[in-house]
Amino acid sequence: MSVSETVVQQAVVEPQEKSVLRRLLARKLALFALVLIVVIVGAALFAPLVAPFDPNEQFFEGLTLEGAPLPPGAEFWLGTDLLGRDLLSRLIYGAQTSLIIGIVANGIAVAVGALVGILAGFFRGWVETILMRFTDLMMAFPALLLAITLAALFRPSLWIVAMVIAMVNWVQMARVVYTETRSLSEREFIVAERSMGAGTFRILFKHILPHLLSSIVVFGTLGISTTVLLEATLSYLGIGVQPPTPSWGNIIYENQTYFTSAPWLVFIPGIAIIALALGFNLMGDALREVLDPTQKGRH
């Protein structure tokens, strides 16, 4: 058998390139991240079935004789809070709040940032100048300080907090997309399309946007963890989601006075926030390596 025939046979028997999902599952950290995300999202989706109690129900037996929260036990697995409410139930329902804000706020931020970046990077001229100078102006303000200012101007609620977070988080997406769009618009195949009379929408949606999807997906995944952390920070400061609606941030805010006598009221919600942020960060890093082979091995 000739060498060429051997090469052909080897090429035939070699498996096809793995799908993105299979390549993700082949990575231990990505699999760990997926388990974390599935557990938290599953608990949030099925909260009425999973939570042992109503999150706002105050139990007379949920406090000690001195009026202090109960530690974790057989009836209340993660203990109770300062009002005698079941901490586990509030954490499960709080996951709904954190995920809703994380997905909605981050989705809006990604959409706005991608639109601004594409328009500025493709059209150039006065469009680029106006959009990117406005982006630079927004980036000049510290995100947390700007979010606190905006949240203080409006009456805090679930959707207001989501909008506030989206308003301060779109600038990073705009910068990333702008840089890539500007580079792509100067590539030979784009110049060739223009010379053949291709329209603006054809170039944008058929040639430029598909090349940006991997970056948008990765940034969107990583952005969920940032959004969840910012929501928790605003809620902890008392200008985020308002009680009695549970969120992981306001659970810590409400119970911080019991930090020394009932530390589980602070540590357990904190661990939940870290777990969710870690899951999306690890998944984002894995997606970046899978979708962009040039990132393989980089840290």
C-alpha positions in Angstrom: 0.0 0.0 0.0 1.4 3.4 -1.0 1.9 6.2 1.4 -0.8 8.3 -0.3 -3.3 5.5 0.1 -2.4 5.1 3.8 -3.0 8.9 4.3 -6.3 8.7 2.6 -7.5 5.8 4.7 -6.4 7.5 7.9 -8.3 10.6 6.8 -11.4 8.5 6.3 -11.3 6.8 9.6 -10.5 10.0 11.6 -13.5 11.3 13.4 -15.1 14.5 12.3 -14.4 17.7 14.2 -16.2 17.7 17.5 -19.1 20.0 18.0 -18.8 23.0 20.3 -20.8 21.3 23.0 -18.8 18.1 22.9 -15.5 20.1 23.0 -16.8 22.0 26.0 -17.9 18.9 27.8 -14.4 17.5 27.2 -13.0 20.2 29.5 -13.2 19.5 33.2 -13.5 23.1 34.2 -16.2 23.7 31.6 -18.1 20.6 32.8 -17.8 21.8 36.4 -19.1 25.3 35.4 -22.0 23.7 33.5 -23.0 21.7 36.5 -23.0 24.9 38.7 -25.1 26.8 36.2 -27.6 24.0 35.7 -28.1 23.5 39.4 -28.6 27.2 40.1 -30.8 27.8 37.0 -32.8 24.7 37.7 -33.4 25.7 41.3 -34.5 29.2 40.1 -36.9 27.8 37.4 -38.5 25.3 39.7 -38.4 27.4 42.9 -42.1 26.7 43.8 -41.4 23.0 43.7 -37.9 23.0 45.2 -38.2 25.6 48.0 -39.5 24.0 51.2 -41.4 27.2 52.3 -42.8 30.5 51.1 -39.8 32.9 51.0 -41.7 35.6 52.9 -43.4 33.4 55.5 -42.3 34.4 59.0 -42.3 31.4 61.4 -42.9 31.9 65.1 -40.7 28.9 65.7 -38.1 30.3 63.4 -36.5 32.4 66.1 -35.0 31.6 69.4 -36.6 32.7 72.7 -34.3 35.7 72.6 -35.5 36.6 69.1 -32.3 35.5 67.3 -32.2 33.6 64.0 -32.0 29.8 64.2 -28.8 28.0 63.0 -29.1 25.3 60.3 -31.0 22.3 61.5 -33.4 19.5 60.6 -36.5 21.7 59.9 -34.7 24.8 58.5 -31.7 23.3 56.6 -29.8 26.5 56.2 -31.3 28.2 59.3 -33.5 31.3 59.4 -33.0 35.0 59.0 -33.7 37.9 61.4 -37.4 37.7 60.8 -37.7 33.9 61.2 -37.9 33.2 57.4 -36.4 30.1 55.9 -33.0 31.0 54.4 -32.9 28.2 51.9 -36.3 29.2 50.4 -35.1 32.8 50.2 -31.9 31.8 48.5 -33.8 29.7 45.9 -36.2 32.5 45.1 -33.3 35.0 45.2 -31.7 33.0 42.4 -34.6 34.0 40.2 -34.0 37.6 40.9 -30.3 37.5 40.3 -30.7 35.5 37.1 -33.5 37.6 35.7 -31.4 40.8 36.3 -28.2 39.0 35.0 -29.8 37.8 31.8 -32.0 40.9 31.0 -29.4 43.5 32.0 -26.6 41.7 30.3 -28.7 41.0 27.2 -29.5 44.7 26.8 -25.9 45.7 27.4 -24.6 43.3 24.8 -27.2 44.4 22.2 -26.6 48.1 22.7 -22.8 47.7 22.9 -22.7 45.5 19.8 -24.9 47.9 17.8 -22.8 50.9 18.8 -19.5 49.1 18.1 -20.6 47.9 14.7 -22.0 51.2 13.6 -18.9 53.1 14.7 -16.4 50.6 13.3 -18.1 50.2 9.9 -19.3 53.7 9.0 -16.4 55.7 10.4 -16.4 59.5 10.0 -18.8 61.5 12.1 -20.7 58.4 13.2 -17.5 56.9 14.7 -16.6 60.2 16.3 -19.9 60.8 18.0 -20.5 57.2 19.2 -17.0 56.5 20.4 -16.6 59.8 22.2 -19.8 59.1 24.0 -18.5 55.6 24.8 -15.3 57.2 26.2 -17.4 59.6 28.2 -19.3 56.7 29.8 -16.2 54.8 30.5 -14.7 57.8 32.3 -17.2 57.3 35.1 -16.6 54.4 37.6 -19.3 51.8 36.8 -20.3 51.3 40.4 -20.5 55.1 41.2 -22.5 55.7 38.0 -24.8 52.8 38.9 -25.3 54.1 42.4 -26.2 57.6 41.0 -28.7 56.2 38.5 -30.2 53.9 41.0 -30.6 56.8 43.5 -32.4 58.8 40.8 -35.1 56.2 40.2 -37.3 54.2 42.5 -35.4 50.9 42.9 -37.2 47.8 41.5 -36.3 44.6 39.7 -36.6 46.1 36.2 -35.2 49.5 37.1 -32.1 47.8 38.6 -31.7 45.8 35.4 -31.9 48.9 33.2 -29.4 50.8 35.4 -26.9 47.9 35.2 -27.4 47.7 31.4 -26.7 51.4 31.1 -23.3 51.1 32.7 -22.2 47.8 31.2 -22.6 48.3 27.5 -19.4 50.3 27.0 -17.0 47.4 27.3 -19.0 45.5 24.6 -19.0 48.5 22.4 -15.2 48.8 22.6 -14.6 45.2 21.8 -17.0 45.1 18.8 -15.7 48.4 17.5 -12.1 47.2 17.4 -13.0 44.0 15.6 -15.4 45.6 13.2 -12.9 48.2 12.2 -10.3 45.5 11.6 -12.8 43.4 9.6 -14.0 46.3 7.4 -10.4 46.7 6.1 -10.0 43.0 5.1 -9.7 42.0 1.5 -13.0 40.1 1.2 -14.9 43.1 2.5 -13.2 45.4 0.0 -14.0 42.9 -2.7 -17.7 42.8 -1.7 -17.8 46.6 -1.8 -16.2 46.7 -5.3 -18.8 44.3 -6.6 -21.5 46.6 -5.4 -22.7 44.7 -2.3 -25.1 46.8 -0.1 -24.4 47.9 3.4 -26.8 45.5 5.0 -25.5 42.6 3.1 -21.9 43.3 4.2 -22.9 43.9 7.8 -25.2 40.9 8.3 -23.6 38.4 6.0 -19.9 39.0 6.3 -19.1 41.1 9.4 -21.7 40.0 12.0 -21.0 36.2 11.6 -17.3 37.0 12.4 -18.3 38.9 15.5 -20.7 36.2 17.0 -18.0 34.3 18.8 -16.8 37.4 20.6 -20.3 38.5 21.4 -21.3 35.1 22.8 -18.1 34.9 24.9 -18.5 38.5 26.2 -22.2 37.9 26.9 -21.4 34.8 29.0 -18.7 36.5 31.0 -20.9 39.6 31.4 -23.6 37.7 33.3 -21.3 37.1 36.2 -20.3 40.8 36.3 -24.0 41.8 36.2 -24.9 39.4 39.0 -22.0 40.8 41.2 -23.1 44.4 40.4 -26.7 43.6 41.3 -25.6 42.0 44.6 -23.5 45.1 45.3 -26.3 47.5 44.7 -28.7 45.4 46.7 -26.2 45.2 49.6 -26.0 49.0 49.5 -29.7 49.2 49.8 -30.4 50.7 46.4 -31.0 47.5 44.4 -33.9 45.1 44.5 -36.0 46.1 47.5 -37.4 43.7 50.2 -39.5 41.7 50.6 -38.4 40.5 47.1 -35.4 38.3 47.9 -32.1 38.7 46.1 -28.8 37.4 47.2 -27.5 40.9 47.8 -30.3 42.2 49.9 -30.3 38.9 52.0 -26.8 39.9 53.0 -27.8 43.5 53.5 -30.8 42.6 55.8 -28.8 40.2 57.9 -25.4 41.9 58.2 -26.0 43.0 61.8 -26.0 39.3 62.7 -22.6 38.7 61.1 -20.9 37.6 64.3 -23.8 35.8 66.0 -25.3 34.2 62.8 -22.5 34.1 60.2 -24.4 31.7 58.0 -26.8 34.5 57.0 -23.9 36.3 55.3 -21.6 33.4 54.2 -24.2 31.2 52.5 -25.6 33.9 50.2 -22.0 35.0 49.5 -21.1 31.5 48.5 -24.1 31.4 46.2 -23.0 34.7 44.5 -19.4 33.4 44.1 -20.6 30.0 42.7 -22.8 31.7 40.1 -20.1 34.2 39.1 -17.5 31.4 39.0 -19.7 29.2 36.8 -20.3 31.8 34.1 -16.7 33.0 34.2 -15.4 29.5 33.7 -17.9 28.8 30.9 -17.0 32.1 29.2 -13.3 31.2 29.3 -14.0 27.8 27.9 -16.2 29.2 25.1 -13.4 31.6 24.3 -10.9 28.8 23.9 -13.3 26.6 21.9 -14.6 29.3 19.6 -11.2 31.0 19.1 -8.4 28.5 18.7 -5.8 31.2 18.9 -6.7 31.6 22.6 -5.8 28.0 23.4 -3.3 27.8 26.2 -3.5 31.5 27.0 -4.5 32.8 30.4 
